[in-house]
Amino acid sequence: MLYFQNLFDYRKSLAGKYLQALENPWEIFPRLKDLIPKIAQTLDRSEYDEVSEGVFVHKTATVAPTAYLGGPAIIGAHTEVRHCAFIRGAALVGEGCVVGNSVELKNCVLFDGVQVPHYNYVGDSVLGYRAHMGAGSITSNIKSDRTDVTIRCEGGRIQTGLRKFGALLGDFAEIGCNCVLNPGTVVGARTSVYPLLSLRGAYPADCIVKGTEQIVPRRPAE
C-alpha cells in the first residue's frame, strides 16, 4: 500500500479532508455525486455564483462561452475553463487549474493547480496538486470486459471493487503527450512519464517512467 501514501497534499483541495478519511483514495468515486453538493453548502456565496443548478463557479474563474458545465460541479478561484470543455457532472476543480480546449471531465477531483490543457479525458480519477497531463493524454476508466478494476503492484493485485476507475496522479506528476493511463493506474508524486506510453499498474514517487519496464529514480536537484 506504499504507493497510496503521500500521493496528495490534502490541504490543496476542498475534497482533501474527505479523501484523507478514506482507507483508499478510489473510494471517493461512488461518493462524489453526493459529496460535491455537500461541499457546495460550505462555499461563501459572496465568492461563488451558482451558474446553473448544482454548478458553482468562483467569481475569479474564467469560463469560455462554448464550455459546458453539468452539475454537480465546483470550479475554483482563478481557474480557466477553455473553449469546448465538457464537464459533465460530479467534478470538483480546484483553484488555479486549467481545463483546456475539448477536455472532458467526469466524476473526478482536480486538486489546486492541475493542468489538463489540451484534448484530455479525465474520468473517475483524482489528480493531485499541480499534476499536469500533456496534450492528448487520457485516463481510461473502464475495462473492455467490464469487470472490476484491479491495481497491479509489487506483490500482486489490489481489488478495488469498482467497475469504473481511471487513475490517481500524485502531486506534481507529469504525464507526457498522448499517454493512455489504463484503468487503475497510479502515478506517484513528482514522477514524470514519457510521451506515447500505455501505462497500467502502480508507479512509485520521484521517478521517470521511460517505458513500462524502464523506470529510473529521479536525480535530486542540484
N, C-alpha and C positions, 0 to 999 in steps of 0.2 A: 504493500500500500504506500510505499515511499513516493511513488510517482504523484500521488494526490496530496502530499504535504507541501506546503509552501508554494502552491501554484499561484495564489492570489493574495494581494493586499486588500483585505476585506473592507478597509476604510474607503476604498475608491469606487464604491458602488452603493446605490440605495438598497440593493439586494444583499449587501455584504453580510449583515448580521444573520439573515435567513440562511444563506449558503453556509456560513460558519457553523450554524446549529445542526446541519445535516451530517449524517455519517459519511455520505458520499455526495460529491457535487451534482452528479446527474439526477439525484432525487428531486431536484428543483423543477425539472421539466414538466412533469404532470401537475405541478402546483402553480405554475406561472400564471395561468389564466385567472386564478383566484387571487394570487398574491399581488399582482400589479394593481388591481383596484384597491386593495388594502393599503399598499404603499401610497397610492394616489390620495387617499384620505389624509395623509400626513403632510402633503405638499402645501406650501404657502401660496394661497390663491392670488396673492398680490404679485407673485413672481411667475405663475403658470397660467396659461389660458387653456380652457377645455375647448379645443377647436372643433371637436365632434364628440359624440357620445363615447366616453371612456378613453379619449385621446387627449393627453395633457402635454403641452409644448411650452418650454420655458420662453419667456419674452425675449431673451437674448439669442435664442436659436434662430437659424435661418432655414426655411423650408421652401424649396422650389415649387412653383405653381403646378408643375406636372407630376410631383411626387404624390403617392397615395399612402395615407396613414390610416390603418384599420385598428380598431380597439380590441382589447385594452392595450394601451401603449403609453410610455412616458419618454419624452425627448428632453434631455438635459440642457443645461446652460451652455451657450456658445457652441453648440453642436450644429453642424451643417448637413442638411439632407438635400442632396442634389437632384437634378432633373431625372425623372422617370424612376426614382427609387420606389420600391414596392414593400411597404411594411404592413404585413397582413395579419397582425394581431399577436398579442402576448409577447411584446418586445419591450425591453427596458434598456434604453440607450442612455449612457451616462453623459457627463459633461465633456465638452471639448472633443467630441467624436466627429468623424467624417463618415457619412453614409453616402456613397458615391452614385454616379450615374448608372442606372439599370441594376442596382444592387437590390437583392431581395432578402428581407429578414423575416423569420418566422419562429416564434416560441424560443426566444433567446435572450441572453443578458450580455450587453456590451458594457464593460467597465469604463471608467473615465479614460479619455484619450485614445480610444480604439479607432483605428482607421481601416475601413473596408471601402476603398475609394473607387474601384472600377470593376463592374461586371462580376461581383461576388454573390454567392448564395450562402447564407448562414442560417441553418435550421437546427433547432434542438441542440443548441450549443452555448457555451459560456466562453467569452473572450476576455482575458484578463487585462489589467491596466496597461495601456499603451501597446497592446498587441497590434500587429499590422498584417493584413493579408494582401499580397501582391495582386496585380490585375489578373482577373480570370480564375483565381483560386477559389475553391468551393468546399463546403462541408457536405458530404453525402450522409444522409441521416437515416436511411432505411436499407436493409439488405435485400438483395434481389429475390431471396426465397421467403422474405417477410418474417423470418424467425427473430427471436430476441437477440439484441446486440450483446456481444461479449467483448471484453477488452483483453487483448493479448499482452502479456507482460512476462518478465522473468518469473519462472515458477509455475506458469500455466495460464489459465484464463479466468477472468472475473465475470461472473454472471451479473448483468445489470437489471434483468427483468423488464427491460424496455424494448419495445419494438422500434421506437424512433429515438435515436441518439446520434448526434453528429460528432462534435469534437469539444475538447476542453483545451484552450490555449492559455498557458501561464502568462504572467506579467512579462511584457517586453518580448514575447515570442514574435518571430519574424517568419512569415510564410512566403516563399518565392512565388513568382508568377505562374499561373496555370497548374498549380498543385491540386490534387484531389486528396482530401482528408476523408478516408473511408470511415464507415460507422464505427464509433467507439475509439477514435484516435485521441491520444493525449500527448500534448507537446509541452514540455517543461518550461519553466520560467527562463527567459533570456536565451532560449535555444533558437537557432536560425535553421531554416530548411531551404535547400537549394530549389531552384525552379523545376517545374515539369515532373515532380515526383508524385507517385501514388503511395500514400502512407497508410499504414494500418498498425494499431497497437500503441504502446506507451513508449515515449522517448524522454530521456532524463533532462534535467535542467542543465544550463550552461554548456551546451554542446552545439556542434554544427553537424547537421544531417546532410551529407553529400549524396547518400543513396540509402536504400532500406537496410543494407548491410554495411554501410560505411558511415560510422558515427564517431566523430572525434571531439575531444574536450576543447572548449573554447579557451584560448590563451588569455590570461589576465591582462588587463590594460596596463601599459607601462606608465 
